[in-house]
Amino acid sequence: MRKPFIIANWKMNKNVHESVAFVKAIKEKLPANKEIGIAAQAVSLYNMKKVAGSSNLQIIAQNASAELEGPYTGEISMRSLADAGVTYVMLGHLERRRLFNENNDSINQKVLAALNAGIIPIICTDEEMVQTEVNGQIHYVFRQLKSVLKGVPANKLSQIVISYEPSWAVGSKHQANPDIAEEGCQAIRQSLVEMYGNKIGEQVRILYGGSVNPENIGQIMSKPNVDGALIGRASLEIESFLQMINYIELASKQKLQVI
């Protein structure tokens, strides 16, 4: 069974002091059988990693450059992130596309740069997909995902994490629908299977992002193709975040019963 992954995406919230205090408060309270991560501002990552120590808390970068070094004022190097102890980088988030005009080609270059630097990409993808019929069966092709994975070898794909983010749910107060989360994650998995084969497609962890909170995370995580959650607003408070982490224990047990 794929290991659940719960990620707090703090966006441009919390300064260095607040970020470090948050890590100190939760690092001893995390379950060993789940992977927990926090995507924070770049200025906080090194200090957060030092405080997290050997705990299973992953410190995640929210973005980085496709260039490993050079005359790119203001950019963040994948190589520097790796040196700071960062193991994951989030790429292609909907807000990066909307606000900073990132496109499939630029995100693809960042994915390849991350893999070359030894950092695991968490690729965010929207519901942009094309429905086709082959031999009487419906198949989905995620154009966005197919483009950003261009050039990624099969032996690297199983390391990559995918996050399904329907555009209407990101940064909104809409209630997340567990059935929609499952439908999107299942369609992404089907697309990965057709691109890379069944074995690899079944290994990839697919998260759901968009309006996840303590009230709905249990239902979302109980779905068979949802392997975790990318949580925005509801992850900013310590009690709320720990509550959601605890809820996934029950959801995982329900999922095992279904499987």
Secondary structure, DSSP 8 states (H G I E B T S, - for coil): ----EEEEE-TT---HHHHHHHHHHHGGG--TTSEEEEEE-HHHHHHHHHHHTTSSEEEEES---SSSSSS-TT---HHHHHHTT--EEEE--HHHHHHH---HHHHHHHHHHHHHTT-EEEEEE-S--EEEEETTEEEEE-HHHHHHTTT--HHHHTT-EEEE--TTTTTS-----HHHHHHHHHHHHHHHHHHH-HHHHHHSEEEEESS--TTTHHHHHTSTT--EEEESGGGSSHHHHHHHHHHHHHHHHHHHHH-
